Amino acid sequence: MEPTLIYKALSNDTRRQILEWLKNPADHFDDTPYVREGISFQTGVCVSDIQMKSGLAQSVISSYLLTMLNAGLLESERVGKWTFYRRNEKTIRDFAAYIQKEL
């Protein structure tokens, strides 16, 4: 875990919002297309759905997701031509423990 990378990732409102959406994806995204494909939100949420919800350009969202992935806050999984992202709960727990202990 690299706290500096996590701080950087969390310094952006949209990146924090994405983490909030991915905490309970069923509250924020329609699972109908996922169910049709035999995919659950445990796999993650498709980049295009995150992009549509944010209203930002696909390139911006891809950059944000990469920043969070590099910080360890997200995990990704490729299914066919789509990439799905989900929270990395272990890193989030470790960072919360670090904050509690160190700050």
C-alpha positions in Angstrom: 0.0 0.0 0.0 1.3 3.4 -1.0 -0.5 6.1 1.1 0.7 8.9 -1.2 -0.9 7.3 -4.3 -4.1 6.8 -2.3 -4.2 10.4 -1.1 -3.7 11.6 -4.7 -6.5 9.3 -6.0 -8.8 10.5 -3.2 -8.0 14.2 -3.9 -10.5 14.3 -6.8 -14.3 14.6 -6.1 -15.2 12.4 -9.1 -12.8 9.6 -8.1 -14.2 9.6 -4.6 -17.7 9.5 -6.1 -16.8 6.5 -8.2 -15.6 4.7 -5.1 -18.9 5.5 -3.4 -20.9 4.2 -6.5 -18.9 1.0 -6.5 -19.5 0.4 -2.8 -23.1 -0.5 -3.6 -23.3 -0.7 -7.3 -27.0 -1.9 -7.3 -27.9 1.5 -5.8 -26.3 3.4 -8.7 -26.3 1.2 -11.8 -28.9 -0.9 -13.7 -28.0 -4.6 -13.5 -30.3 -5.7 -16.3 -27.6 -5.8 -19.0 -25.3 -7.6 -16.6 -27.9 -10.2 -15.8 -28.5 -10.8 -19.5 -24.8 -11.5 -19.9 -24.6 -13.7 -16.8 -22.4 -11.2 -15.0 -23.0 -9.8 -11.5 -21.8 -6.7 -9.8 -19.3 -8.9 -8.0 -17.4 -8.9 -11.2 -17.5 -5.1 -11.2 -19.1 -2.3 -13.1 -18.3 -1.7 -16.8 -16.3 1.4 -17.7 -19.0 2.6 -20.1 -21.6 2.6 -17.3 -19.2 4.6 -15.0 -18.5 7.0 -17.8 -22.2 7.5 -18.6 -23.1 8.1 -14.9 -20.3 10.6 -14.5 -21.1 12.5 -17.6 -17.4 12.9 -18.3 -15.5 11.9 -21.4 -14.4 8.3 -21.7 -10.7 9.3 -21.7 -11.1 11.2 -18.5 -12.9 8.3 -16.7 -10.3 5.8 -18.0 -7.5 8.1 -16.6 -9.4 8.3 -13.3 -9.9 4.5 -13.1 -6.2 3.9 -13.9 -5.2 6.3 -11.1 -7.3 4.4 -8.6 -6.1 1.1 -10.0 -2.5 2.1 -9.6 -3.2 3.3 -6.0 -4.7 -0.1 -5.2 -8.2 1.2 -4.6 -9.7 -0.7 -7.5 -9.4 -4.1 -9.1 -10.2 -4.7 -12.7 -11.4 -7.8 -14.7 -11.6 -8.2 -18.4 -14.7 -10.1 -19.7 -14.7 -10.3 -23.5 -14.2 -6.8 -24.9 -15.3 -5.1 -21.6 -13.4 -4.1 -18.5 -15.2 -4.1 -15.2 -14.0 -2.4 -12.1 -14.7 -3.1 -8.4 -13.4 -1.8 -5.1 -10.3 -3.4 -3.6 -11.8 -3.7 -0.1 -8.5 -5.0 1.4 -6.6 -1.9 0.4 -9.4 0.3 1.6 -9.4 -1.4 5.0 -5.6 -1.3 5.2 -5.7 2.5 4.4 -8.4 3.1 7.0 -6.2 1.3 9.6 -3.2 3.3 8.5 -5.1 6.6 8.9 -6.3 5.5 12.3 -2.9 4.4 13.5 -0.7 7.1 11.9 -2.7 10.3 11.9 
